[in-house]
Amino acid sequence: MDDSFAFGKPSRRPTPIKRARVAKPRSAEPSGRPGLGRVAVLVAGGIVAVLVIAGVMAFFRSSGNEIASDERTAVSQVGAASDVDAKMTAQEAASAVQQLYAEQGSFAAVTPAALKRFEPTFSYTGSASTGPKVVSVSSSANGIGLAVLSDSGTCFYQRFTAAGSGQATGTTCTGAAALAASS
């Protein structure tokens, strides 16, 4: 064996020589461009995407406004419910006052202690009302005033005198303020 290297037997066919291709000049017409269709599809897709996004954002904005409106309505309804609770307390206390006055024959006999014995559901005080279940009472020989503070901050007055009765609202939530209020 010898150390020489050989590629083998020479081929019987001659190898053809390939020539480099010369690029043809592109035509100036846009319809002849091979990538133009893809660009048009991308532009149209971008426009559609922008329109869809704008529509979705408009929908979310109107939905957000609707939710905010519903929350404002719910908050106002909670305040109205607080007022109803205080009004009911004032009406029940007024009923108790009328019955006690019919039994006693005097407004001066209608005191916080007498009301508590007659209608124990609520708390009665000679000072200011502090909530919808606390009735402020002020009585004299000429009349009686009841005041009940709502959770919304409104104070509801009931006033009874020999001349008649009345209802009002105010900010000072005492029986004395209710007795002095005009309806």
C-alpha positions as CSV (number, residue, x, y, z in Angstrom):
1,M,0.0,0.0,0.0
2,D,1.3,3.3,-0.8
3,D,0.7,6.7,0.8
4,S,-0.5,8.5,-2.2
5,F,-4.0,9.9,-2.6
6,A,-6.3,9.7,-5.6
7,F,-9.8,10.8,-6.4
8,G,-10.6,7.7,-8.3
9,K,-11.1,7.2,-12.0
10,P,-11.7,10.3,-14.1
11,S,-15.3,10.6,-15.3
12,R,-16.3,9.8,-18.8
13,R,-18.7,12.8,-19.2
14,P,-17.5,16.3,-19.2
15,T,-19.0,18.5,-16.4
16,P,-21.1,21.3,-17.7
17,I,-20.1,24.8,-16.5
18,K,-23.0,26.8,-14.9
19,R,-23.3,30.5,-15.7
20,A,-24.5,33.1,-13.1
21,R,-28.0,34.4,-13.8
22,V,-28.5,38.0,-14.5
23,A,-31.3,39.6,-12.6
24,K,-34.1,41.0,-14.7
25,P,-35.0,44.6,-14.1
26,R,-38.3,45.0,-12.1
27,S,-41.2,46.6,-13.8
28,A,-42.4,50.0,-12.6
29,E,-46.0,48.9,-12.4
30,P,-47.3,48.3,-8.8
31,S,-49.4,45.3,-9.8
32,G,-46.3,43.4,-10.8
33,R,-44.8,43.5,-7.3
34,P,-44.9,40.1,-5.6
35,G,-45.3,41.5,-2.0
36,L,-48.0,44.1,-2.6
37,G,-50.9,41.9,-1.7
38,R,-49.4,41.1,1.7
39,V,-48.9,44.8,2.5
40,A,-52.5,45.6,1.5
41,V,-53.8,42.8,3.7
42,L,-51.7,44.0,6.7
43,V,-53.0,47.6,6.2
44,A,-56.6,46.5,6.0
45,G,-56.1,44.2,9.1
46,G,-54.6,47.2,11.0
47,I,-57.6,49.4,10.2
48,V,-60.0,46.6,11.2
49,A,-58.1,46.1,14.5
50,V,-58.3,49.9,15.3
51,L,-62.0,50.0,14.6
52,V,-62.6,46.9,16.8
53,I,-60.5,48.4,19.7
54,A,-62.4,51.7,19.4
55,G,-65.8,49.9,19.6
56,V,-64.7,47.8,22.6
57,M,-63.5,50.9,24.4
58,A,-66.8,52.8,23.7
59,F,-68.7,49.8,25.0
60,F,-66.6,49.7,28.2
61,R,-67.0,53.4,28.7
62,S,-70.8,53.2,28.5
63,S,-70.9,50.2,30.8
64,G,-68.7,52.0,33.3
65,N,-71.1,55.0,33.3
66,E,-74.0,52.7,33.8
67,I,-72.4,51.0,36.7
68,A,-71.5,54.3,38.3
69,S,-75.1,55.4,37.9
70,D,-76.4,52.2,39.5
71,E,-74.0,52.8,42.5
72,R,-75.3,56.3,43.0
73,T,-78.9,55.0,42.9
74,A,-78.0,52.3,45.5
75,V,-76.4,54.9,47.8
76,S,-79.4,57.2,47.6
77,Q,-81.7,54.2,48.3
78,V,-79.7,53.3,51.4
79,G,-80.1,56.8,52.7
80,A,-83.9,56.6,52.0
81,A,-84.0,53.3,53.9
82,S,-82.3,54.9,56.9
83,D,-84.9,57.7,56.8
84,V,-87.8,55.2,56.7
85,D,-86.4,53.4,59.8
86,A,-86.3,56.7,61.8
87,K,-89.7,57.8,60.5
88,M,-91.2,54.5,61.6
89,T,-89.7,54.9,65.1
90,A,-91.1,58.4,65.3
91,Q,-94.6,57.2,64.2
92,E,-94.6,54.4,66.8
93,A,-93.4,56.7,69.5
94,A,-96.1,59.2,68.5
95,S,-98.8,56.5,68.8
96,A,-97.5,55.7,72.3
97,V,-97.6,59.4,73.2
98,Q,-101.2,59.7,72.1
99,Q,-102.3,56.7,74.0
100,L,-100.4,57.8,77.2
101,Y,-102.0,61.3,76.9
102,A,-105.4,59.7,76.6
103,E,-104.8,57.7,79.7
104,Q,-103.0,60.4,81.8
105,G,-104.9,63.4,80.5
106,S,-101.7,65.5,80.7
107,F,-98.7,66.1,78.4
108,A,-96.5,66.6,81.5
109,A,-97.1,62.9,82.5
110,V,-95.6,61.7,79.2
111,T,-91.9,61.3,80.2
112,P,-89.1,59.2,78.8
113,A,-89.6,56.7,81.7
114,A,-93.4,56.5,81.1
115,L,-92.8,55.9,77.3
116,K,-90.2,53.2,78.1
117,R,-92.8,51.3,80.2
118,F,-95.5,51.8,77.6
119,E,-93.4,51.0,74.5
120,P,-90.2,49.2,75.4
121,T,-89.0,48.6,71.8
122,F,-87.1,51.9,71.7
123,S,-84.8,53.9,73.9
124,Y,-86.1,57.2,75.2
125,T,-84.0,60.1,76.5
126,G,-84.3,63.7,77.6
127,S,-81.2,64.6,75.7
128,A,-80.4,64.4,72.0
129,S,-81.4,61.4,69.8
130,T,-78.3,59.5,68.6
131,G,-79.8,57.0,66.2
132,P,-83.0,55.7,64.6
133,K,-84.0,53.7,67.6
134,V,-83.4,56.5,70.2
135,V,-86.2,58.9,70.8
136,S,-85.5,62.3,72.3
137,V,-88.5,63.4,74.5
138,S,-89.3,66.9,75.8
139,S,-92.7,67.4,77.6
140,S,-94.4,70.2,79.4
141,A,-97.9,71.0,80.5
142,N,-98.5,72.6,77.0
143,G,-97.2,69.8,74.8
144,I,-94.6,67.2,73.9
145,G,-91.9,67.0,71.3
146,L,-90.3,63.9,69.9
147,A,-87.1,63.8,67.8
148,V,-85.5,60.8,66.1
149,L,-82.1,61.0,64.3
150,S,-81.8,59.0,61.0
151,D,-78.6,57.3,59.9
152,S,-78.5,59.8,57.0
153,G,-78.3,62.7,59.5
154,T,-81.8,64.0,59.1
155,C,-83.8,64.5,62.4
156,F,-87.5,63.8,62.3
157,Y,-89.8,65.8,64.6
158,Q,-93.2,64.9,66.0
159,R,-95.0,67.7,68.0
160,F,-98.2,67.4,70.0
161,T,-99.9,70.4,71.7
162,A,-103.5,71.2,72.8
163,A,-103.9,73.0,69.5
164,G,-102.9,70.0,67.4
165,S,-100.0,68.0,66.1
166,G,-97.3,68.4,63.4
167,Q,-94.3,66.9,61.8
168,A,-91.1,68.5,60.7
169,T,-87.4,67.9,60.1
170,G,-84.4,69.7,61.5
171,T,-80.7,69.5,62.4
172,T,-80.9,69.8,66.2
173,C,-82.2,66.4,67.3
174,T,-83.8,67.1,70.6
175,G,-87.4,66.9,71.9
176,A,-87.2,70.6,72.9
177,A,-86.3,71.5,69.3
178,A,-89.2,69.4,68.0
179,L,-91.6,71.1,70.5
180,A,-90.4,74.5,69.3
181,A,-90.5,73.6,65.6
182,S,-93.4,74.9,63.5
183,S,-94.9,72.5,60.9
